Amino acid sequence: EQAFETILHRYKAKIYTSIYLFVKDQALAEDIFQEVFIKIIDTLRRGKYNHEGKFVQWAMRISYNMCVDYHRRNKRRAHINPSEDFDIFDILRVGDDTADTLIMRSETHDRVRRLVDSLPIEQREVVILRHYADMSFKEIASLTRVSINTALGRMRYALINIRKMMAEREVVLQ
C-alpha cells in the first residue's frame, strides 16, 4: 500500500491533467481518474503487470483508453478547452515573479491556449501530450496508435498552423 501511495503521488498530476484535457469536465475527469487507478490496482493485485515498460506509460495508456471509451460511448471526440474550474497553467510551477511578469505570463498562456484550441483535434492531441503531459513522440505514437512519423508530422503541422495563425492575428508572445 505504501508503494502504491508513492506511485499515486508521483504520477497523479500528470495522469489527471491528461484525462482532464481530454474530457474537459472536472467531475468526469475525477471519475475516470479513479477508474484508472482501480484498474491499475486490480492489474497489480492479479500479477498481470508487465515490467518491461515504464509504469507511467502504462498508466497513461489506461487513462487514454478510458477517455477514448468515454467519448465513443458519447459518440463525440474530445475537444480540449480549459474551463473556469481548471487550467493547465494553474498546475505549472511559477517562481516568485513580480506582478507584471505574472500578468504577462498569464496573457501569454491565454494566447497560446487559444492557438492550441483552434488546431485540428489530431494536432491538438499531439501538442498537449508532448508539451503538457511531457510525453516523447514514441509514447505519443503508442498512446494514440499511430506511427511515430505520423505523430511527428502532426506536431510539425501544428507548429506550422500556430505560426500561420500568429501571423494572421499578429499575435506577439512575450
SULGIVEN-V642889 format. One record per residue. N is the residue number from 1. RES is the residue in three letters. PSI is psi in whole degrees, 0 to 359 (none if undefined). Layout:
{{N,RES,PSI} {N,RES,PSI}}
This chain:
{{1,GLU,322} {2,GLN,320} {3,ALA,319} {4,PHE,320} {5,GLU,320} {6,THR,315} {7,ILE,315} {8,LEU,311} {9,HIS,328} {10,ARG,322} {11,TYR,358} {12,LYS,320} {13,ALA,316} {14,LYS,315} {15,ILE,314} {16,TYR,316} {17,THR,315} {18,SER,321} {19,ILE,311} {20,TYR,319} {21,LEU,334} {22,PHE,324} {23,VAL,338} {24,LYS,33} {25,ASP,120} {26,GLN,313} {27,ALA,317} {28,LEU,318} {29,ALA,319} {30,GLU,320} {31,ASP,313} {32,ILE,320} {33,PHE,314} {34,GLN,318} {35,GLU,320} {36,VAL,312} {37,PHE,333} {38,ILE,316} {39,LYS,319} {40,ILE,314} {41,ILE,314} {42,ASP,316} {43,THR,317} {44,LEU,317} {45,ARG,326} {46,ARG,355} {47,GLY,25} {48,LYS,359} {49,TYR,130} {50,ASN,120} {51,HIS,2} {52,GLU,322} {53,GLY,180} {54,LYS,145} {55,PHE,314} {56,VAL,324} {57,GLN,318} {58,TRP,315} {59,ALA,320} {60,MET,324} {61,ARG,316} {62,ILE,313} {63,SER,319} {64,TYR,313} {65,ASN,321} {66,MET,324} {67,CYS,316} {68,VAL,316} {69,ASP,317} {70,TYR,313} {71,HIS,328} {72,ARG,318} {73,ARG,327} {74,ASN,6} {75,LYS,46} {76,ARG,156} {77,ARG,161} {78,ALA,138} {79,HIS,116} {80,ILE,104} {81,ASN,132} {82,PRO,158} {83,SER,181} {84,GLU,332} {85,ASP,329} {86,PHE,139} {87,ASP,131} {88,ILE,327} {89,PHE,344} {90,ASP,332} {91,ILE,352} {92,LEU,141} {93,ARG,135} {94,VAL,129} {95,GLY,179} {96,ASP,90} {97,ASP,168} {98,THR,164} {99,ALA,317} {100,ASP,325} {101,THR,318} {102,LEU,320} {103,ILE,315} {104,MET,318} {105,ARG,317} {106,SER,317} {107,GLU,320} {108,THR,315} {109,HIS,319} {110,ASP,317} {111,ARG,314} {112,VAL,317} {113,ARG,317} {114,ARG,321} {115,LEU,314} {116,VAL,319} {117,ASP,333} {118,SER,4} {119,LEU,156} {120,PRO,151} {121,ILE,318} {122,GLU,320} {123,GLN,319} {124,ARG,316} {125,GLU,314} {126,VAL,317} {127,VAL,314} {128,ILE,314} {129,LEU,324} {130,ARG,311} {131,HIS,328} {132,TYR,324} {133,ALA,356} {134,ASP,43} {135,MET,151} {136,SER,165} {137,PHE,328} {138,LYS,316} {139,GLU,319} {140,ILE,316} {141,ALA,316} {142,SER,316} {143,LEU,318} {144,THR,359} {145,ARG,48} {146,VAL,169} {147,SER,160} {148,ILE,325} {149,ASN,324} {150,THR,316} {151,ALA,315} {152,LEU,319} {153,GLY,319} {154,ARG,321} {155,MET,317} {156,ARG,312} {157,TYR,327} {158,ALA,314} {159,LEU,320} {160,ILE,315} {161,ASN,320} {162,ILE,316} {163,ARG,317} {164,LYS,316} {165,MET,321} {166,MET,318} {167,ALA,317} {168,GLU,321} {169,ARG,357} {170,GLU,46} {171,VAL,132} {172,VAL,122} {173,LEU,136} {174,GLN,none}}
